[in-house]
């Protein structure tokens, strides 16, 4: 696992966007794994800027989103369909038929999850998966205790996740308690993983994921098992890392430095 510590959230977003762009330059028909939430928003804004100002082309790209709330239609303002369309898809040239987001309104969740897994394989697998991290160390909606071999499935959300996401809804009672999510095993099959975290509220979870034991209680710790995982942090999110000085030393002295 590589850890990239950036001075600010904006620097972190630009560095992560360059990583995604490099994948697209090398493979124009790349398959991107997408995440929602406030953390990757800066990354998406930078990719949109690169598309508009530098000609970064998404015309052959296919995308798969990590998750979606159960019970929210694609038109609901808090659905991840709506988030992705408003913040990314409508600003770039990805063909609509190449966009895949889990359905929160399907009549058969088991069948849909099996189809979603098959579809990822049919297009050749995910080349680079973008991830955020929850305050309790979860990735996607793989809550503490989730199997590290789990696949796309229906998941009951934990109280901390509901509490964290309540700020996006009019009242806490409006937050769905179920979601459909890629599993940890599904995520680990991507060829490259990038995890983004910012702010002091994520510092403990980041430290547990990066430097703690690999455990289902911190599902982000599974990234330690991946051969090509990079963690992009701002200084606040990196605050509890015991080996922070070493990570920064690596950044300064690796071939091609500086990266940020």
C-alpha positions in Angstrom: 0.0 0.0 0.0 1.3 3.4 -0.9 0.3 6.4 1.2 0.3 9.9 -0.4 0.0 12.8 2.1 -1.1 16.1 0.6 -1.1 19.6 2.2 -4.8 20.2 1.5 -8.0 18.6 0.3 -7.6 20.4 -3.1 -4.1 19.0 -3.5 -5.3 15.5 -2.5 -8.1 15.7 -5.1 -5.8 16.8 -7.9 -3.3 14.1 -7.1 -6.0 11.4 -7.1 -7.5 12.8 -10.3 -4.1 12.6 -12.0 -3.9 8.9 -11.0 -7.3 8.3 -12.7 -6.4 10.3 -15.7 -3.2 8.3 -16.2 -5.2 5.1 -16.4 -7.4 6.7 -19.1 -4.4 7.9 -21.1 -3.0 4.4 -21.0 -6.3 2.7 -21.7 -9.0 4.9 -23.2 -11.7 2.2 -22.7 -10.9 1.8 -19.1 -13.5 0.6 -16.6 -13.8 3.0 -13.6 -15.2 2.1 -10.2 -17.0 5.2 -8.8 -17.7 6.3 -5.2 -20.1 8.9 -3.9 -20.0 11.2 -0.9 -18.3 14.5 -0.2 -14.8 13.1 -0.2 -14.4 12.2 -3.9 -16.3 15.4 -5.0 -13.1 17.3 -5.5 -11.6 14.5 -7.6 -14.7 14.5 -9.9 -14.5 18.3 -10.2 -10.8 18.0 -11.3 -11.6 15.3 -13.8 -14.4 17.5 -15.2 -11.9 20.4 -15.5 -9.4 18.1 -17.2 -12.1 17.0 -19.7 -13.1 20.6 -20.5 -9.6 22.2 -20.5 -7.2 19.4 -21.4 -9.4 17.2 -23.5 -9.5 14.2 -21.2 -11.7 11.8 -23.1 -14.3 9.6 -21.5 -16.1 8.5 -24.7 -15.0 4.8 -24.4 -15.1 4.6 -20.6 -17.5 2.3 -18.6 -18.3 3.0 -15.0 -19.6 0.9 -12.1 -20.7 2.6 -8.8 -20.1 1.0 -5.5 -23.5 1.3 -3.9 -27.0 2.8 -3.7 -29.6 3.3 -1.0 -32.5 0.9 -1.1 -35.9 2.6 -1.6 -34.6 5.8 -3.3 -35.5 6.3 -7.0 -32.8 7.5 -9.4 -34.5 10.9 -9.3 -34.4 11.3 -5.5 -31.9 14.1 -4.6 -30.1 11.9 -2.1 -29.8 8.9 -4.4 -26.4 8.1 -5.7 -27.8 8.0 -9.2 -28.7 11.7 -8.8 -25.3 12.5 -7.1 -23.3 11.0 -9.9 -25.3 12.6 -12.6 -25.3 16.1 -11.1 -21.6 16.0 -10.1 -20.0 14.1 -12.8 -21.8 12.3 -15.6 -23.6 15.3 -17.1 -20.3 17.1 -17.3 -18.3 14.5 -19.3 -18.8 12.4 -22.4 -19.4 9.0 -20.9 -22.1 7.2 -23.0 -25.1 6.8 -20.8 -25.3 3.1 -21.7 -21.9 2.6 -20.2 -22.9 3.8 -16.7 -23.9 1.2 -14.2 -25.2 2.1 -10.7 -26.8 -0.4 -8.3 -30.6 -0.3 -8.3 -32.3 0.8 -5.1 -35.7 -0.1 -6.5 -35.4 -3.5 -8.1 -38.0 -6.1 -7.3 -35.3 -8.9 -6.9 -32.2 -7.8 -5.1 -30.5 -11.2 -5.2 -30.9 -11.5 -9.0 -29.8 -7.9 -9.5 -26.7 -8.4 -7.4 -25.7 -11.5 -9.3 -26.3 -9.7 -12.6 -24.1 -6.8 -11.4 -21.2 -9.1 -10.6 -21.6 -10.8 -14.0 -21.7 -7.5 -15.8 -18.4 -6.4 -14.2 -16.7 -9.5 -15.4 -18.3 -9.3 -18.9 -16.6 -5.9 -19.5 -13.3 -7.2 -18.3 -13.2 -6.1 -14.7 -12.6 -2.7 -13.1 -9.3 -1.1 -13.9 -9.3 1.5 -11.1 -11.7 1.7 -8.1 -12.2 5.0 -6.3 -13.0 4.6 -2.5 -13.9 6.7 0.5 -13.7 5.5 4.1 -16.4 5.7 6.8 -15.7 7.0 10.3 -15.8 3.4 11.5 -13.4 2.2 8.8 -15.9 0.8 6.3 -15.5 0.9 2.5 -18.6 1.1 0.2 -21.4 0.0 2.6 -19.4 -3.0 3.9 -20.0 -2.3 7.6 -17.8 -3.6 10.4 -18.1 -7.4 10.5 -18.6 -7.8 6.7 -16.8 -10.7 5.1 -13.6 -9.7 3.4 -14.7 -12.1 0.6 -18.1 -10.6 0.3 -19.8 -9.9 -3.1 -22.4 -7.4 -4.2 -25.4 -7.8 -1.9 -28.1 -6.2 0.2 -26.6 -4.7 3.4 -28.2 -3.3 6.6 -26.5 0.0 7.6 -24.9 0.5 10.9 -25.9 3.3 13.3 -22.6 5.3 12.8 -23.2 5.2 9.0 -26.8 6.4 9.4 -25.6 9.1 11.8 -22.8 10.2 9.4 -25.2 10.4 6.4 -28.1 12.1 8.3 -26.6 15.5 7.4 -27.7 15.0 3.8 -31.4 14.4 4.7 -34.0 16.6 6.2 -34.1 14.4 9.3 -32.3 11.3 10.6 -35.5 9.2 10.2 -35.3 9.8 6.4 -32.0 8.0 6.0 -32.5 4.5 4.5 -31.4 1.6 6.6 -30.6 -0.7 3.7 -28.3 -0.4 0.8 -27.1 -2.5 -2.1 -23.3 -2.5 -2.2 -20.3 -4.1 -3.9 -18.6 -6.5 -1.5 -15.1 -6.3 -0.2 -14.1 -9.3 -2.4 -15.6 -7.5 -5.5 -13.6 -4.4 -4.7 -10.3 -6.2 -4.2 -10.6 -7.7 -7.7 -10.1 -4.2 -9.3 -6.7 -3.9 -10.8 -5.9 -0.7 -8.9 -7.5 0.9 -5.8 -7.4 4.5 -4.7 -8.8 5.5 -1.3 -9.3 9.1 -0.4 -9.8 10.6 3.1 -9.8 14.1 4.4 -10.4 15.8 7.7 -9.5 14.9 11.3 -12.8 12.9 11.7 -11.3 10.3 9.4 -7.8 10.2 11.0 -8.5 7.3 13.4 -10.2 5.2 10.7 -7.3 5.8 8.3 -4.7 4.8 10.9 -6.6 1.6 11.6 -7.0 0.8 7.9 -3.4 1.5 6.9 -1.4 0.4 10.0 -3.7 -1.8 12.0 -4.4 -5.5 11.5 -6.4 -6.7 8.5 -9.8 -7.3 10.0 -13.4 -7.5 9.0 -14.1 -4.9 11.8 -12.2 -2.3 9.7 -13.1 -3.4 6.1 -10.8 -0.7 4.6 -7.9 -2.7 6.1 -8.4 -5.2 3.3 -6.6 -2.8 1.0 -3.4 -4.0 2.7 -3.9 -7.2 0.8 -4.1 -5.5 -2.6 -0.9 -5.3 -4.8 -1.8 -1.8 -6.2 -3.6 0.2 -3.5 -2.9 3.9 -3.0 -4.2 6.0 -0.1 -4.5 9.8 -0.7 -4.8 11.9 2.4 -4.8 15.5 3.5 -2.7 16.4 6.5 -5.6 16.2 9.0 -6.6 12.7 7.9 -3.0 11.6 8.2 -2.6 12.9 11.7 -2.7 9.6 13.6 -0.4 7.6 11.3 2.5 6.3 13.3 4.7 6.0 10.2 3.7 9.4 8.7 7.3 10.6 8.5 8.3 7.5 6.6 5.5 7.9 4.1 6.5 11.4 3.4 10.1 10.4 3.1 9.1 7.8 0.4 7.1 10.6 -1.4 10.2 12.8 -1.6 12.7 10.2 -2.6 10.8 7.8 -5.0 11.5 8.0 -8.7 9.6 10.8 -10.3 9.0 12.7 -7.1 7.3 15.0 -6.3 3.9 13.4 -7.0 1.7 16.1 -5.4 
